[in-house]
Amino acid sequence: MEVIHKIGRRKTAVARVYLAPGSGNITINKRDLKTYFTTGTLQYKVNQPLVMTENENNFDVKVNVYGGGITGQAEAVRLALSRAMCELDAENRLILKPEGLLTRDPRMVERKKFGQKKARKKFQFSKR
């Protein structure tokens, strides 16, 4: 089996995942999973597609991720891994789809408008 390459996005974060047969090592930006995503919640999000398809120790995962914050990056990695699991075996789609792991979350930051403080917040109104 050759290397599977998939892309996942969330907000402004973009994750490129390379999946190859191996022993279950996850490397993100040339760092270990536990050093890059320090909280348990983010580690759980990244591992979720692998755990649900029972492939935790079957593949080595290399990830290049940039943009956004750590939560957006973790969710981008999760989407890319889910897509890779589906390409690996079509049966995995039936497991991941009901959990919402194959859905690209379209929510982005709303742009700031001119004449306003932020996207929706206005400058303070002074009557006199």
N, C-alpha and C positions, 0 to 999 in steps of 0.2 A: 504494500500500500504506500502510495506517495503522500506527501504532506498536503493537508487540506488547509486552504487559506480562506478566511471569511472576515467580513467587516461588520462591526456593530456601532451604532451611534446613539447618543443620548444628550440632549441639550446641545452643547458645543463640543462635547467629548467624542473622539473617534478612536476606536480600538480595532487593531488588526491582529487576528489570532491565527497562529500556525499550529496545527494539530498533527503530531506524528506519533507512531507507536512507541511506547516507552514504559517507564515505571511510575508515572504519576507526578513528575516534577512540574510545577507551574512557575514560570519566570516572567516577570512583568518589568519591562524597560531594563533588562539585564540585572534585576534584583529579585529576590525571593518573594513569594506571595505575602508571607507574614511580615516582611520588612516594608513592603510597599503599601499594603492595606493593613494597618495596625489593629483596627477594631474588629471584633468578632463578627459584627453584623455585615461588614463589607466582605470579609473572607467567606461568610456563608453565601452572600449574593453571588460571588464569583464561582463558588463550588456547586451551586444549586443545579445547573444542567447536568454536570458530571454525576452528582449523587443520584439524581432522579433517574438517569439512564443506566446507573450502576457501572460507570466507567471511570471511577476515581483513580484507580491504579493501573489503567490500561494505556494511557496516553501521556506524552510529554507535551506541555502547552507552552508556547512562546508567544508573548503578547507585546506589541508596541502600542502604547496609548498616549494620547496628547489632547490638550484642550480641556476646558471645564474644571470642575472640582473633583474631589476624590469620590464622592457619591455618584456623580454622573459618569465618571470613568469606570467605576465598578459595574454600573448598570450597562454601560456600553460593552464591557468585556462579557457580561452575562448574555447579552443578545447575540454577540458574535459566536460564543461557545454553543449556544442553543442552535444557531444556524448550522454550525459545523456538525453537531450531533445528528441533525436531520439529514445532512448530506451523507453521513456515515451509514445510517440505517433509516429507512422510511418509517419503520415502526416507532422510532423515537418521537416522531411528530405527534403521534396520538397521545404520548405521555406529556410532552412539553406544551402543546397548544392549550389544553384546558387550564393550565397554570398561568397562562398569559406571558410565557417567556419568549414567544416568537413575535410579539407585538412591538413594533417600533413606537415608543412613546413620543408623540409629536409636540409635546409642550415645550415651548421655547420662551426665553425672556422677551417681553414686549418692548418695542423700541421706545425711546424717550421722544416726546413730541416737543417741538419748539414752542416757546411761550408758556411752558410748564416746567415744574421742578423735576418730575420724573415721568413715567409713562402715563400715570393717571393722576398723580398728586399735583395740585396747582400751587402757584405762589400765594402767599398769604394775602387775603383780600382786606383792603383798608377802606372803610366807608368814608372817613374824613381824613 
